[in-house]
Amino acid sequence: MCSVPGRQLLSIAVLDAYTFTTADPTMTRILVVDDELSMREFLKILLEKSGYGVAVAPDGATALEIIKNETVDLVITDIRMPGMSGLELLTELKQQRADLPVIMITAFASPDDAVLAMKNGAFDYITKPFNVDEIKAVIKAATNRKTAVTIDEVDEFEEIIGRSPEMTRIFELIKRIAPTPANVLIYGESGTGKELVAQAIHNHSRVAANPFIPITCSAIPESLLESELFGHVKGSFTGAIADKAGLFQQADSGTAFLDEIGELTPIIQTKLLRVLQEREFMPVGSTRTRQVNVRIIAATNRNLEEEIMAGRFREDLYYRLAVVPIRVPPLRERKGDVPLLVDHFLKKYSRLLEKEVQTISSYGLKVLMEYDFPGNVRELENIIERGVALELSNIILPESLILSRKEKTPKREALFVAAQDEQELYDRGMENILVDLETKMINHALAKAEGSKMRAADLLKISFRSLRYKTKKYEID
């Protein structure tokens, strides 16, 4: 392994090539943009030896001319250049070709430049001097990236089930940001699978072999949270009988996942900001800071912008965390994924509960498709687990599906309450009230079953003969 100094001249002189010398249409074509001749020469030699077609440009304007006249698969550009900067070139490139991957390199490491580059759509950000193997890995990841996620690619994301457009966009975003060191903020309602997205980002990153350490900020008492995050030294407080490594020390060289980040106290927010800015922290009771190299992925079900306005969350911390924001949609916004999720959970719990439940009835699936899932994917999983446990046959029927009716209380009251006040109940008498209730329930069940008396009887949990008798008795068509 060798490293390339930022300003070292190469002994081999290579003429600048403003067009690609190869005519092979299958070869990946890379455009290198750098005002420093030695860097252009080095990358041209390195990339051509690796089997790529290479063109070079000394400035942004020349690069844009090459892009107009040549097919380019990847751009590698310096950030600090006279005239048009690399960031300005990135903006122009993304306006012309949004799908073109761009790798930024610079000798002047600046967190602000990195944040801006990633926000503007850069694939990755590398500082000089860089490791040759590192840049090769980044180039390989960028050139292998596809502009669309196919059905087969969905399987790469482990437990994240979905082929809806909403989830396809998330899968594509994961592929783009996972190889980078950018911090990520995942937001969405409870039960949507935010931790699964965080785990997928880690699993597809360059530190996938290193630790992924999750912590739920709201699950730990405020008095212990600082110790859990930053660790403590022996004797720092009552009960600290030995040194303890905190979350950040455990996740060093890997990924720290902070769930429910909106629950952090102002003091902890300030300490977390120091970790993000300075890459260092101080354990509780210690007088020495410790260096840490960790990627932070945070998640929240709160609106952090509203929390900032209310003075409960630091604005500077928010922008450090939300370099790349990802919204995980609620299940009601991606109903097309419900059949896939049902099939996945059926297989999972049939195996775990050792039952022979193989499928769900078409009417049972229809009931789920019409439901809004206030608890999202977590609630659907619970419904299917319970359905598999309760079902006596090999197919889940509607009566085995127990759904939350919290939001439907007003409708049920309008449907079933036959009197406006207590006195009216007694005036009308129990028999008349029961007739009204039965009539309303039967009409409602028939409407839900689209006129099928067999399905309506299943909903009402009575026999078909009983329903036929009651519809005739109450003259229900």
Secondary structure, DSSP 8 states (H G I E B T S, - for coil): --EE-SS---SS-----SS-S---TTS-EEEEE-S-HHHHHHHHHHHHHTT-EEEEESSHHHHHHHHHHS--SEEEEESS-SSS-HHHHHHHHHHH-TT--EEEEESS--HHHHHHHHHTT-SEEEESSEEHHHHHHHHHHHHH--SS--HHHHGGGTT----SHHHHHHHHHHHHHTTS---EEEE--TTS-HHHHHHHHHHTSTTTTS-EEEEEGGGS-HHHHHHHHH-B-TTSSTT--S-B--HHHHTTTSEEEEESGGG--HHHHHHHHHHHHHSEE--BT-SS-EE---EEEEEESS-HHHHHHTTSS-HHHHHHHTTEEEE---GGG-GGGHHHHHHHHHHHHHHHTT----EE-HHHHHHHHT---TTHHHHHHHHHHHHHHH-SSSEE-GGG-----GGGHHHHHHHH---SSHHHHHHH-HHHHHHHHHHHHHHHHHHHTTT-HHHHHHHHTS-HHHHHHHHHHTT--
